[in-house]
Amino acid sequence: MADIVFRSFTRRAGLDHRVASWSAATGDWHVGERADARTLGALARHGYDGERHRARQFTQEDFRVADLVVALDRSHERILLEWARAPGDADKVALLRTFDDIAGDQLDVPDPYYAGPEMFDEVLGMIESACRALFRQLEPAVRQPR
C-alpha cells in the first residue's frame, strides 16, 4: 500500500521522474505474488491501482541504491537494522509514521491481514497520512535542480 500511495503523490506533483520508490518485504514467503485481494480492494475504493504490484524481498542492493529505507513497523525496522552492513545503512532506516505528526506515539502501521476488510481501509488512511507528510518533507529537495 505505502509504495502505491507514495508514488501517487510523486506522480500528481509531476515528480515521478525524479523519485524512485519500490516496495520490498523482509520475508520471502510471498515473492512474486500479487497483493492480498483486501489490500487491492481498499486501494481501489480510494482511487489507487495496485494491480501491477508484485511482492519482492529486500536485498543488500536496496541499501546501496536507496537514500531512505522506510519500515512500516518496529519489527521490520529491527530486521532492517540487523541487515545494515555498510556505513550509513542504518541511518537510512526510518519508520513511516515518524513523518506524520498526527501519529503521536503510535508509530507502527498494523498488519491488517488477520483482521476484517474495514481494517484495510483504516491502515490505508494511516499510510496516506504518513506518505503525505513524508512527501511534503521531501518535495522541496526533489524540486531543486541538480
Salt bridges, closest charged atoms under 4 A:
ASP3 OD2 - ARG7 NE 3.00
GLU33 OE1 - HIS30 ND1 2.84
ASP36 OD1 - ARG38 NE 2.95
GLU51 OE1 - ARG34 NH2 2.98
GLU61 OE2 - ARG64 NH2 2.59
ASP62 OD1 - ARG56 NH2 2.96
ASP73 OD1 - HIS76 ND1 3.21
ASP108 OD1 - ARG74 NE 3.22
ASP121 OD2 - ARG45 NH2 2.92
ASP121 OD1 - HIS46 NE2 3.03
GLU139 OE2 - ARG143 NH2 2.87
